[in-house]
């Protein structure tokens, strides 16, 4: 292969690598960056979420979710999962069920 072709192939490979990296960086659904709620905040957030859903079981939590300060996932007795979004004062700012319907 001559130098020109090598340069073109190298440039194309670099562009593909950058494009793939950009997709990975652009994805915000990376579990490795999620931090669970801990300490006294966990109890406050759980109580607020369960009051909002009328019961159920807290199955997951996250601090600094992309939508709110705290997110609490509650699984209801019928298996429905509800994400409850809370602000820094543990006030409900939104909910979303597993069906994707916003309340």
MIKOL-881194 format. One line per field, with one value per atom (N, C-alpha, C): residue number from 1; residue in one letter; x, y, z. Coordinates in Angstrom, 3 decimals. Layout:
BEGIN
n: (NUM  ...)
res: (A  ...)
X: (X  ...)
Y: (Y  ...)
Z: (Z  ...)
***
This chain:
BEGIN
n: (1  1  1  2  2  2  3  3  3  4  4  4  5  5  5  6  6  6  7  7  7  8  8  8  9  9  9  10  10  10  11  11  11  12  12  12  13  13  13  14  14  14  15  15  15  16  16  16  17  17  17  18  18  18  19  19  19  20  20  20  21  21  21  22  22  22  23  23  23  24  24  24  25  25  25  26  26  26  27  27  27  28  28  28  29  29  29  30  30  30  31  31  31  32  32  32  33  33  33  34  34  34  35  35  35  36  36  36  37  37  37  38  38  38  39  39  39  40  40  40  41  41  41  42  42  42  43  43  43  44  44  44  45  45  45  46  46  46  47  47  47  48  48  48  49  49  49  50  50  50  51  51  51  52  52  52  53  53  53  54  54  54  55  55  55  56  56  56  57  57  57  58  58  58  59  59  59  60  60  60  61  61  61  62  62  62  63  63  63  64  64  64  65  65  65  66  66  66  67  67  67  68  68  68  69  69  69  70  70  70  71  71  71  72  72  72  73  73  73  74  74  74  75  75  75  76  76  76  77  77  77  78  78  78  79  79  79  80  80  80  81  81  81  82  82  82  83  83  83  84  84  84  85  85  85  86  86  86  87  87  87  88  88  88  89  89  89  90  90  90  91  91  91  92  92  92  93  93  93  94  94  94  95  95  95  96  96  96  97  97  97  98  98  98  99  99  99  100  100  100  101  101  101  102  102  102  103  103  103)
res: (X  X  X  X  X  X  X  X  X  X  X  X  X  X  X  X  X  X  X  X  X  X  X  X  X  X  X  X  X  X  X  X  X  X  X  X  X  X  X  X  X  X  X  X  X  X  X  X  X  X  X  X  X  X  X  X  X  X  X  X  X  X  X  X  X  X  X  X  X  X  X  X  X  X  X  X  X  X  X  X  X  X  X  X  X  X  X  X  X  X  X  X  X  X  X  X  X  X  X  X  X  X  X  X  X  X  X  X  X  X  X  X  X  X  X  X  X  X  X  X  X  X  X  X  X  X  X  X  X  X  X  X  X  X  X  X  X  X  X  X  X  X  X  X  X  X  X  X  X  X  X  X  X  X  X  X  X  X  X  X  X  X  X  X  X  X  X  X  X  X  X  X  X  X  X  X  X  X  X  X  X  X  X  X  X  X  X  X  X  X  X  X  X  X  X  X  X  X  X  X  X  X  X  X  X  X  X  X  X  X  X  X  X  X  X  X  X  X  X  X  X  X  X  X  X  X  X  X  X  X  X  X  X  X  X  X  X  X  X  X  X  X  X  X  X  X  X  X  X  X  X  X  X  X  X  X  X  X  X  X  X  X  X  X  X  X  X  X  X  X  X  X  X  X  X  X  X  X  X  X  X  X  X  X  X  X  X  X  X  X  X  X  X  X  X  X  X  X  X  X  X  X  X  X  X  X  X  X  X)
X: (0.845  0.000  0.887  0.502  1.307  0.945  1.748  1.573  0.226  -0.273  -1.540  -2.680  -2.695  -3.737  -3.627  -2.427  -2.233  -2.777  -2.509  -3.003  -4.522  -5.144  -6.608  -7.225  -6.675  -7.185  -7.019  -5.871  -5.637  -6.607  -6.860  -7.796  -9.213  -9.596  -10.930  -11.077  -10.050  -10.090  -10.195  -9.471  -9.521  -10.914  -11.512  -12.852  -13.876  -13.755  -14.681  -14.501  -13.261  -12.986  -13.539  -13.371  -13.898  -15.413  -16.031  -17.488  -18.034  -17.409  -17.846  -17.657  -16.532  -16.291  -17.307  -17.694  -18.684  -20.023  -20.401  -21.657  -21.589  -20.484  -20.345  -20.368  -19.707  -19.682  -21.053  -21.783  -23.080  -24.162  -23.970  -24.955  -24.887  -26.027  -26.035  -26.603  -26.814  -27.396  -26.300  -25.301  -24.146  -24.265  -24.520  -24.703  -23.473  -22.287  -21.073  -20.967  -21.740  -21.696  -22.813  -23.718  -24.819  -24.341  -24.834  -24.508  -25.793  -25.865  -27.068  -27.188  -28.400  -28.637  -28.200  -27.516  -27.040  -27.362  -27.136  -27.281  -28.701  -28.846  -30.171  -30.998  -30.330  -31.053  -31.817  -31.284  -31.955  -33.305  -33.341  -34.608  -35.619  -35.164  -36.063  -36.587  -35.701  -36.109  -37.060  -36.758  -37.617  -39.003  -39.066  -40.359  -41.175  -40.524  -41.231  -41.744  -40.933  -41.338  -42.480  -42.389  -43.453  -44.756  -44.670  -45.875  -46.512  -45.680  -46.183  -46.858  -46.276  -46.820  -47.888  -48.037  -49.031  -48.576  -47.288  -46.755  -45.854  -45.463  -44.552  -43.220  -42.227  -40.890  -39.870  -38.982  -37.900  -36.912  -36.676  -35.803  -34.514  -34.433  -33.212  -33.283  -32.117  -32.048  -30.856  -30.920  -29.810  -29.752  -28.532  -28.292  -27.897  -28.361  -28.033  -28.387  -29.595  -30.141  -30.251  -30.277  -30.343  -31.620  -32.629  -33.902  -34.149  -33.401  -33.661  -32.481  -32.568  -31.523  -31.509  -32.704  -32.815  -33.838  -33.554  -34.527  -34.680  -35.921  -36.214  -37.119  -36.673  -37.482  -38.270  -39.581  -40.475  -41.176  -41.180  -41.929  -43.209  -44.336  -45.641  -45.995  -47.030  -47.442  -47.829  -48.308  -48.691  -47.513  -46.298  -45.096  -44.728  -45.598  -45.305  -44.146  -43.222  -42.121  -42.403  -42.210  -42.436  -41.161  -40.659  -39.526  -40.074  -39.697  -40.138  -38.950  -39.124  -38.082  -38.308  -37.227  -37.307  -36.283  -36.637  -35.668  -34.800  -33.933  -33.004  -33.705  -34.980  -35.770  -36.686  -36.486  -37.253  -38.717  -38.963  -40.290  -40.396  -41.538  -41.742  -41.828  -41.021  -41.052  -41.503  -41.722  -42.217  -42.201  -43.025  -43.037  -43.169  -42.674  -42.812  -42.955  -43.999  -44.208  -43.452  -43.328  -42.592  -43.200  -44.472  -45.098  -44.644  -43.920  -43.398  -44.324  -45.428  -46.382  -45.925  -45.851  -45.489  -46.727  -46.552  -47.640  -47.440)
Y: (-1.182  0.000  1.241  2.224  3.440  4.328  5.335  6.193  6.912  7.299  8.017  7.120  5.866  4.940  4.646  4.497  4.245  5.421  6.636  7.823  7.878  7.530  7.560  6.495  5.277  4.204  4.571  5.141  5.560  6.636  7.602  8.680  8.137  7.205  6.611  5.832  5.073  4.310  5.248  6.342  7.313  7.943  8.262  8.864  7.898  6.615  5.619  5.492  5.440  5.318  6.508  7.697  8.901  8.855  8.413  8.319  7.347  6.186  5.203  5.744  6.375  6.972  8.039  8.823  9.868  9.304  8.163  7.522  7.048  6.452  5.963  7.116  8.200  9.357  10.008  10.047  10.694  9.955  8.676  7.888  8.227  8.619  8.971  7.853  6.682  5.570  4.613  5.125  4.342  4.038  2.774  2.372  2.622  2.691  2.868  4.254  5.214  6.562  6.798  5.851  6.010  5.814  6.698  6.597  6.385  5.345  5.127  6.164  6.394  7.270  6.505  7.180  6.536  7.390  6.810  7.544  8.005  9.086  9.603  9.998  10.400  10.788  9.602  8.396  7.206  7.003  7.148  6.979  8.056  9.306  10.401  10.218  9.865  9.692  8.506  7.416  6.229  6.536  7.210  7.561  8.457  9.432  10.335  9.588  8.688  7.938  6.987  6.284  5.351  6.075  7.274  8.074  8.459  8.786  9.175  8.011  6.812  5.656  4.915  5.237  4.561  3.184  2.963  1.674  1.073  -0.181  -0.869  -1.110  -1.463  -1.760  -0.929  -0.265  0.486  -0.535  -0.483  -1.461  -0.866  0.464  1.103  2.585  3.199  4.637  5.224  6.532  7.216  8.676  9.158  10.573  11.285  12.501  13.342  12.671  12.134  11.589  12.711  12.382  13.430  14.256  13.758  14.464  15.159  14.786  15.349  15.081  15.603  15.366  13.895  13.353  11.959  11.244  9.979  9.132  7.865  7.501  6.280  5.414  4.184  3.233  2.398  2.367  1.610  0.558  -0.678  -1.744  -1.957  -1.782  -1.944  -3.421  -3.738  -5.127  -5.825  -5.067  -5.675  -5.808  -5.445  -5.567  -4.313  -3.321  -2.059  -1.356  -0.833  -0.053  1.422  2.209  3.645  4.353  5.243  6.091  7.382  7.681  8.905  9.859  11.039  12.066  13.033  13.298  14.185  15.305  16.474  17.568  17.442  18.416  18.358  18.414  18.814  18.854  17.641  16.645  15.402  15.634  16.680  16.954  16.292  15.677  15.001  16.035  15.839  16.731  15.994  14.682  13.926  12.437  11.716  10.259  9.708  8.486  7.827  6.340  5.752  4.319  3.569  2.254  1.441  1.516  1.913  2.039  3.307  4.181  5.399  6.581  6.426  7.516  8.452  9.733  10.721  11.127  11.307  11.807  13.268)
Z: (0.000  0.000  0.000  -0.760  -0.764  0.425  0.651  1.838  1.848  0.694  0.631  1.123  0.663  1.093  2.585  3.078  4.503  5.314  4.860  5.558  5.541  4.418  4.297  5.203  5.189  6.030  7.508  7.858  9.240  9.681  8.815  9.138  9.300  8.438  8.527  9.839  10.194  11.450  12.646  12.616  13.710  13.815  12.678  12.671  13.245  12.909  13.437  14.943  15.399  16.830  17.600  17.053  17.705  17.735  16.640  16.587  17.604  17.746  18.722  20.133  20.400  21.706  22.031  21.044  21.255  21.652  21.073  21.440  22.883  23.269  24.640  25.635  25.316  26.204  26.271  25.161  25.105  25.860  26.129  26.844  28.329  28.920  30.331  31.189  30.610  31.341  31.781  32.465  32.885  34.366  34.695  36.081  36.941  36.343  37.132  37.767  37.281  37.854  38.861  39.019  39.954  41.383  42.281  43.699  44.477  45.303  46.098  47.219  47.659  48.802  50.057  50.964  52.193  53.407  54.580  55.833  56.096  56.868  57.222  55.988  54.922  53.705  53.120  53.266  52.742  53.414  54.723  55.451  55.058  54.975  54.596  53.180  52.249  50.854  50.713  51.403  51.340  51.885  53.038  53.631  52.705  52.090  51.173  49.947  49.411  48.217  48.534  49.655  50.029  50.343  50.917  51.155  49.821  48.853  47.520  46.813  46.915  46.196  46.991  48.267  49.091  49.540  49.551  49.986  48.932  49.178  48.273  48.950  48.147  48.653  47.900  48.617  47.978  47.424  46.106  45.466  44.917  44.823  44.334  44.665  44.828  45.082  44.340  44.127  43.454  43.889  44.131  44.439  43.155  42.993  41.840  40.522  40.491  39.259  38.242  36.957  35.929  36.007  36.726  36.808  38.139  39.180  40.502  41.435  42.645  43.649  44.078  44.344  44.766  43.885  43.588  42.905  43.726  43.998  44.739  43.870  43.626  42.867  43.863  43.670  44.541  43.696  44.186  43.532  44.326  43.639  44.276  44.364  45.148  45.346  44.044  43.052  41.771  40.804  41.265  40.440  39.677  39.669  38.988  39.685  38.896  39.451  39.220  40.272  40.208  40.645  39.803  40.159  40.730  41.958  42.616  42.661  42.088  42.049  43.204  43.960  45.124  45.013  45.554  45.588  46.839  47.086  48.215  49.572  49.580  50.818  50.951  50.098  50.088  49.724  48.949  48.412  47.037  46.755  45.474  44.362  43.319  42.158  40.902  41.003  39.864  40.142  39.382  39.450  38.037  37.864  36.568  36.817  36.231  36.385  35.307  35.462  34.499  33.100  33.017  31.714  30.988  31.704  31.092  31.183  31.908  32.045  33.161  32.874  33.896  34.672  35.966  36.818  37.098)
***
